[in-house]
Amino acid sequence: MRCVEIFLVSVSFFLFLITFPFSLCVCLKIVSEYERAVIFRLGKLRAGEARGPGLFFILPCVDEYINVDLRTTHFDIPPQETLTKDSVTVWVDAVVYYKVVQPLRAVVAVVNYSTSTSLLAMTTLRNIIGTRSLAEVLADRDIIAQRIAAILDQATDPWGVKVERVEITDVRLPQQLQKAMAAEAEATREARAKIIAAEGELKASKALKEAADVIVGSPTALQLRYLQTLTNISGERTSTIVFPVPIEMLRAFMVSMSFLLCCITFPFSLCVCLKIVAEYERAVIFRLGKLRSGEARGPGLFFILPCVDEYVNVDLRTNHFDVPAQEGLTKDSVTIWVDAVVYYKVVKPLLAVTAVVNYSTSTSLLAMTTLRNIIGTKSLAEVLADRDSIAQKIAVILDKATDPWGVKVERVEITDVRLPQQLQKAMAAEAEATREAKAKIIAAEGELKASKALKQAADVIVESPTALQLRYLQTLTNIASERASTIVFPIPIEMLKAFIKR
């Protein structure tokens, strides 16, 4: 079989030579900066690492290759129905961020690394949820997600896949359980309202009692390889040695041909070769699939060679996206809907193109899961009162997670928090009871102060009967100044006392 292989390779190489240079169209391939090509010769893996980025050479009919993307990508785990440790049925869905770090293993060790990783993630999610109680699932989402990521990363390592992070996007409960938990929260609020009302009544009663007693007198917050290949081939005692042409020579040849084409068609070629990027954009250029040296081009004019150069424009301005209303359970088991807006911008265009498949979509999905996770660690009162601190915490987490993608999250704003209708009514009743209790306390305290003042006034007037008579005269003067048609003359108490004695 070894002789047959050598014969077929020799025939293929001879075919390449007699059809040169037309055979270059078939034999020269390009892979991008973020891809690698795994080559098989007569079904056997070619020696050495995966090829790329840039140009690589294959022989017709005997070589095949598979491109593998090395950028971070993601997949969604559909809702998984499972039982918690305390026998509660929940539906949990998540998103997994992963990338290929060993292309050879990803092709030869597993049939489909993406599908296999996805299926493994589903079973791992169900298994982990089954070891936690409902309260732990709701409160410890970050810990559960980190545990799933560690298990997946260990399991997919033989496939050349690295799981970077896992985010639990949602935890849904049965409708009846949601109603029961809402009823529990509602009952808790109503009980608090009653307690507040009762405490207010108690304080008011105490104040009233004190007032009464006074009246009665009582006090108060992430080319040597070619030589090695020739050495390896010669060491195998083969009758034919294929001398590979250095890829860089082919690359230089193609670039030279493109430049020659540009010169021949000048000045018409300027329409194709000259490009413009705006002040707020940068162009990431790939030459034969390989990233051009230096930083991204722009702003203004830049030059590309036809057929060999490609470019991607990246907008550097601050952009935003809305996080749709996320239904989640708070720490105290209240179902709420929270929506937000995220402001972000690209600060490293090269990373934004080569490190992640779609930086905008990935950032958006990450924002949704982070929002739900943070809300699950806060009580309803903290969500309502500490929106700014919650938004800042989400922004810090997102900025740290998107930094390897060249994205900076500038700010996050929570736009709305919606509560169930019944809970709104219960909270309104609680607020109303609080207001009424305060009103009673204020009235009682006023009565207490007035009683004290009246008692002191009475004590002073008692010492002088004439002062009491003068008070009567002041009262008559005040009544008269009101322009009343009828004046009531009060009879002095002393006169009535004297009459009763007789």
C-alpha positions in Angstrom: 0.0 0.0 0.0 2.9 2.3 0.7 4.1 1.9 -3.0 0.5 2.7 -4.2 0.5 5.9 -2.1 3.8 7.0 -3.4 2.6 6.3 -7.0 -0.6 8.3 -6.6 1.3 11.3 -5.0 3.8 11.2 -7.8 1.0 11.2 -10.5 -0.7 14.1 -8.7 2.5 16.1 -8.6 3.2 15.3 -12.3 -0.3 16.5 -13.1 0.4 19.7 -11.2 3.6 20.3 -13.2 2.2 19.7 -16.7 -0.8 22.0 -16.0 1.3 24.8 -14.4 0.4 27.6 -13.9 -3.3 26.8 -14.3 -3.0 24.2 -11.6 -2.3 27.0 -9.1 -6.0 27.9 -9.0 -6.7 24.4 -7.6 -3.6 23.9 -5.5 -3.3 27.2 -3.7 -5.7 27.8 -0.9 -6.2 30.7 1.6 -7.3 30.6 5.2 -8.1 33.7 7.2 -6.2 34.9 10.2 -8.8 33.3 12.6 -8.9 29.9 10.7 -6.7 26.9 10.3 -6.7 24.1 7.7 -6.4 20.5 8.6 -5.1 18.6 5.5 -5.5 14.9 4.7 -3.5 13.1 2.1 -5.2 9.9 0.8 -7.3 10.0 4.0 -4.2 10.3 6.2 -3.5 13.3 8.3 -0.6 15.4 6.9 2.4 15.6 9.2 2.8 18.8 11.2 0.4 21.3 12.5 -2.7 22.7 10.9 -1.9 25.2 8.0 -2.6 28.9 8.2 -3.1 31.7 8.3 -2.5 32.8 4.7 -1.6 30.6 1.7 -1.0 26.9 1.8 -0.5 24.2 -1.0 -2.4 21.0 -1.7 -1.9 18.4 -4.4 -4.9 17.8 -6.7 -7.0 14.6 -6.2 -5.0 13.3 -3.3 -5.3 16.1 -0.7 -8.4 17.2 1.1 -8.7 19.9 3.8 -11.1 21.1 6.4 -11.2 24.7 7.7 -11.6 25.2 11.4 -12.7 28.6 12.9 -10.6 29.5 16.0 -12.8 32.5 17.1 -15.0 32.4 20.2 -18.5 31.4 19.3 -21.6 30.4 21.2 -24.7 28.2 21.2 -27.9 28.3 23.2 -29.0 25.5 25.4 -32.8 25.1 24.9 -34.9 25.0 28.1 -34.1 21.8 30.1 -36.9 20.4 32.2 -35.5 18.8 35.4 -36.2 18.2 39.0 -34.3 20.0 41.7 -33.0 18.4 44.9 -36.2 19.3 46.7 -38.4 17.8 43.9 -39.5 21.0 42.2 -39.8 20.9 38.4 -37.9 23.8 36.7 -37.0 24.8 33.2 -33.5 26.1 32.8 -31.8 27.4 29.7 -28.3 28.7 29.2 -25.7 30.0 26.7 -22.2 28.5 26.2 -19.2 30.4 24.9 -16.4 28.2 23.5 -13.5 28.1 20.9 -11.3 25.5 19.2 -7.7 25.6 20.5 -6.4 22.4 18.9 -7.8 22.1 15.3 -6.4 18.7 14.6 -8.2 17.2 17.6 -11.4 19.0 16.7 -11.4 17.3 13.3 -10.1 13.8 14.0 -11.1 13.1 17.6 -14.9 13.8 17.3 -17.4 13.7 14.5 -18.9 17.1 15.1 -17.3 19.1 18.0 -20.1 21.7 18.1 -23.0 19.3 18.3 -21.1 17.1 20.7 -20.3 20.0 23.0 -24.0 21.2 22.8 -25.4 17.7 23.8 -22.8 17.4 26.6 -23.8 20.9 27.9 -27.5 19.9 28.0 -26.9 16.7 30.1 -24.4 18.5 32.4 -26.9 21.3 33.0 -29.6 18.8 34.0 -27.2 16.9 36.3 -26.0 19.9 38.1 -29.5 21.3 38.6 -30.6 17.9 40.1 -28.1 18.3 42.9 -29.3 21.7 44.0 -32.4 22.9 45.8 -34.7 25.5 44.3 -33.4 28.2 46.5 -29.8 27.4 45.5 -30.7 27.4 41.8 -32.3 30.8 42.2 -29.6 32.4 44.4 -26.4 30.7 43.2 -26.6 31.0 39.3 -23.0 32.2 39.0 -21.6 29.3 41.0 -23.7 26.7 39.1 -22.6 28.3 35.7 -18.9 28.1 36.7 -19.3 24.5 37.8 -20.9 23.6 34.4 -18.1 25.4 32.6 -15.4 23.6 34.5 -17.0 20.2 33.8 -17.6 21.0 30.1 -14.0 22.3 29.7 -12.5 19.1 31.2 -14.8 16.9 29.1 -14.1 18.7 25.8 -10.3 19.0 26.2 -9.7 15.7 24.3 -11.6 17.3 21.4 -9.4 20.4 21.3 -12.3 22.6 22.5 -12.0 25.1 25.3 -15.2 26.2 27.1 -14.7 29.8 28.2 -17.8 30.5 30.1 -21.4 29.4 30.7 -24.2 31.8 31.5 -27.6 30.6 32.9 -30.1 32.8 31.0 -33.4 31.9 32.7 -35.0 29.7 35.3 -38.7 29.2 34.9 -41.0 27.6 37.4 -44.4 25.9 37.0 -47.3 28.3 36.8 -48.9 27.0 40.0 -45.7 27.4 41.9 -45.3 30.9 40.6 -48.8 31.7 41.8 -48.1 30.2 45.2 -44.8 32.1 45.6 -46.6 35.3 44.5 -49.3 34.6 47.0 -46.7 34.1 49.6 -45.0 37.4 48.8 -48.4 39.1 48.7 -49.4 37.7 52.0 -46.0 38.8 53.4 -46.7 42.3 52.2 -50.2 42.4 53.5 -49.0 41.1 56.9 -46.4 43.8 57.0 -49.1 46.4 56.1 -51.2 45.1 59.0 -48.3 45.1 61.4 -47.4 48.7 60.3 -51.0 49.8 60.7 -51.2 48.1 64.1 -47.9 49.6 65.2 -49.1 53.0 64.1 -52.3 52.5 66.0 -50.3 51.4 69.0 -48.0 54.5 68.9 -51.0 56.7 68.3 -52.7 55.1 71.3 -49.7 55.6 73.4 -49.4 59.2 72.4 -53.1 59.7 73.1 -52.7 58.0 76.4 -49.8 60.3 77.3 -51.8 63.3 76.2 -54.6 62.1 78.4 -52.2 61.5 81.3 -50.7 65.0 80.9 -54.1 66.5 81.0 -54.7 64.7 84.3 -51.4 65.8 85.6 -48.9 62.9 84.4 -45.4 63.8 82.7 -43.8 62.2 79.1 -23.1 47.6 46.5 -10.9 38.4 30.6 10.8 27.9 7.3 12.3 25.6 9.9 9.4 23.3 9.5 10.0 22.7 5.8 13.6 21.5 6.6 12.2 19.3 9.3 9.6 17.9 6.9 12.3 17.1 4.3 14.4 15.4 7.0 11.4 13.3 8.1 10.6 12.3 4.5 14.2 11.4 3.7 14.3 9.4 6.9 11.4 7.2 5.7 13.5 5.9 2.7 11.0 6.9 0.1 12.0 6.8 -3.6 10.3 10.1 -4.3 10.8 13.3 -2.4 8.4 16.2 -3.0 10.2 19.5 -2.4 7.6 21.9 -1.2 7.6 25.4 -2.5 7.8 27.9 0.3 4.5 29.5 0.9 6.0 32.9 1.3 7.4 32.7 -2.2 3.9 31.9 -3.6 2.5 34.7 -1.4 5.1 37.2 -2.8 4.3 36.0 -6.3 0.6 36.5 -6.0 1.1 39.9 -4.4 3.5 40.9 -7.2 1.0 39.8 -9.8 -1.8 41.8 -8.1 0.5 44.9 -8.0 1.4 44.3 -11.7 -2.3 44.2 -12.6 -2.9 47.4 -10.7 -0.1 49.1 -12.6 -1.3 47.8 -16.0 -4.8 49.1 -15.4 -3.7 52.4 -13.9 -5.5 54.8 -13.4 -8.7 52.8 -13.6 -7.5 50.5 -10.9 -7.6 53.3 -8.4 -11.4 52.9 -8.3 -10.8 49.4 -6.8 -7.6 50.0 -4.9 -8.4 53.2 -3.0 -10.8 53.0 -0.2 -12.1 55.5 2.3 -13.0 55.1 6.0 -14.7 57.7 8.0 -13.2 59.5 11.0 -15.2 57.2 13.3 -14.3 53.9 11.5 -11.2 51.7 11.1 -10.5 49.1 8.4 -9.1 45.7 9.3 -7.2 44.3 6.2 -6.5 40.7 5.4 -4.0 39.8 2.7 -4.6 36.3 1.3 -6.5 35.6 4.5 -3.7 36.8 6.8 -4.0 39.8 8.9 -1.9 42.8 7.5 0.8 43.9 9.9 0.3 47.0 11.9 -2.9 48.6 13.3 -6.2 48.9 11.6 -6.2 51.5 8.8 -8.0 54.9 9.0 -9.4 57.4 9.1 -9.1 58.6 5.5 -7.7 56.9 2.4 -6.0 53.6 2.4 -4.7 51.2 -0.4 -5.6 47.6 -1.1 -4.4 45.2 -3.8 -7.1 43.7 -6.0 -7.9 40.0 -5.6 -5.5 39.4 -2.7 -6.7 42.0 -0.1 -10.0 42.0 1.8 -11.1 44.4 4.5 -13.7 44.8 7.2 -14.9 48.2 8.5 -15.4 48.6 12.2 -17.4 51.5 13.7 -15.6 53.0 16.8 -18.5 55.2 17.9 -20.5 54.5 21.0 -23.5 52.3 20.2 -26.2 50.8 22.2 -28.7 48.0 22.3 -31.8 47.4 24.3 -32.0 44.4 26.7 -35.6 43.2 26.3 -37.6 42.7 29.4 -36.1 39.8 31.4 -38.4 37.8 33.6 -36.6 36.7 36.8 -37.0 35.8 40.4 -35.6 38.0 43.1 -33.8 36.7 46.1 -37.1 36.8 48.1 -39.0 34.8 45.4 -40.8 37.6 43.7 -41.3 37.4 39.8 -40.4 40.7 38.2 -39.6 41.9 34.6 -36.6 44.1 34.2 -35.4 45.8 31.0 -32.2 47.8 30.4 -30.1 49.6 27.8 -26.3 49.0 27.3 -23.9 51.6 25.8 -20.7 50.1 24.4 -18.0 50.8 21.8 -15.1 49.0 20.0 -11.7 50.0 21.3 -9.6 47.3 19.6 -10.9 46.7 16.0 -8.5 43.8 15.4 -9.8 41.8 18.4 -13.4 42.7 17.5 -13.0 41.0 14.1 -10.6 38.1 14.8 -11.5 37.1 18.4 -15.2 36.7 18.2 -17.7 35.8 15.5 -20.1 38.7 16.2 -19.2 41.0 19.0 -22.5 42.8 19.0 -24.7 39.7 19.3 -22.3 38.1 21.8 -22.3 41.2 24.0 -26.1 41.4 23.9 -26.6 37.8 24.9 -24.1 38.2 27.7 -25.9 41.3 29.0 -29.2 39.4 29.2 -27.8 36.6 31.3 -25.8 39.0 33.5 -28.9 41.0 34.2 -31.0 38.0 35.2 -28.1 36.6 37.4 -27.7 39.9 39.3 -31.4 40.3 39.8 -31.5 36.8 41.3 -29.1 37.9 44.0 -31.1 40.9 45.2 -34.3 41.3 47.1 -37.2 43.2 45.6 -36.5 46.2 47.9 -32.9 46.3 46.8 -33.9 46.1 43.1 -36.3 49.0 43.5 -34.0 51.1 45.6 -30.5 50.3 44.3 -30.9 50.5 40.5 -27.8 52.6 40.0 -25.5 50.2 42.0 -27.0 47.2 40.2 -26.5 48.9 36.7 -22.9 49.7 37.7 -22.2 46.1 38.8 -23.6 44.7 35.5 -21.5 47.2 33.5 -18.3 46.1 35.4 -19.0 42.4 34.8 -19.8 43.0 31.1 -16.7 45.2 30.6 -14.5 42.5 32.1 -16.1 39.7 30.0 -16.0 41.7 26.6 -12.4 43.0 27.1 -10.8 40.0 25.2 -13.2 40.9 22.3 -11.9 44.5 22.1 -15.2 45.9 23.3 -15.7 48.4 26.2 -19.0 48.6 28.0 -19.4 52.3 29.0 -22.6 52.2 31.0 -25.7 50.2 31.7 -29.1 51.8 32.6 -32.0 49.9 34.0 -35.0 51.4 32.2 -37.9 49.7 33.9 -38.9 47.3 36.7 -42.4 45.8 36.4 -44.2 43.9 39.2 -47.2 41.5 39.1 -50.5 43.3 39.5 -51.5 41.7 42.8 -48.1 42.6 44.3 -48.5 46.2 43.2 -51.8 46.3 45.0 -50.3 44.8 48.1 -47.4 47.3 48.1 -49.9 50.2 47.5 -51.9 49.0 50.6 -48.6 48.8 52.6 -47.7 52.4 51.6 -51.2 53.6 52.4 -51.2 51.9 55.8 -47.7 53.5 56.4 -49.1 57.0 55.5 -52.2 56.5 57.7 -50.1 55.4 60.6 -47.8 58.4 60.3 -50.8 60.7 60.1 -52.2 59.2 63.3 -48.9 59.5 65.0 -48.5 63.2 63.9 -52.1 64.0 65.0 -51.5 62.3 68.4 -48.2 64.0 68.9 -49.9 67.3 68.1 -52.6 66.6 70.5 -50.0 65.8 73.1 -48.1 69.1 72.6 -51.4 71.0 72.5 -52.5 69.3 75.7 -49.2 70.2 77.4 -49.6 73.8 76.3 -53.2 74.0 77.4 -52.4 72.5 80.8 -49.6 75.1 81.3 -51.9 77.9 80.2 -54.6 76.7 82.5 -52.2 76.5 85.4 -51.2 80.2 84.7 -54.8 81.5 84.3 -56.0 79.7 87.5 -53.7 81.8 89.5 -55.6 85.0 88.4 -59.3 85.1 87.9 -59.0 88.5 86.2 -56.7 87.0 83.5 -59.6 84.6 82.7 -62.0 87.5 82.3 -59.5 89.2 80.0 -59.4 86.0 77.9 -63.1 86.2 77.5 -62.9 89.8 76.3 -60.2 88.8 73.7 -62.4 86.0 72.5 -65.3 88.5 72.1 -63.0 90.9 70.2 -61.9 88.1 67.8 -65.5 87.1 67.1 -66.5 90.7 66.4 -63.6 91.1 64.0 -64.9 88.2 61.9 -68.0 90.3 61.1 -70.4 87.7 62.4 -74.1 88.6 62.6 -74.5 86.8 65.9 -72.3 87.2 69.0 -72.6 84.6 71.7 -71.8 86.0 75.1 -70.3 83.2 77.3 -71.3 83.3 80.9 -68.3 83.3 83.2 -67.8 80.0 85.0 -67.5 81.7 88.3 -70.9 83.2 88.1 -72.4 79.8 87.4 -70.6 78.3 90.3 -72.0 81.0 92.6 -75.5 80.5 91.3 -75.3 76.7 91.8 -74.1 77.2 95.4 -77.1 79.3 96.2 
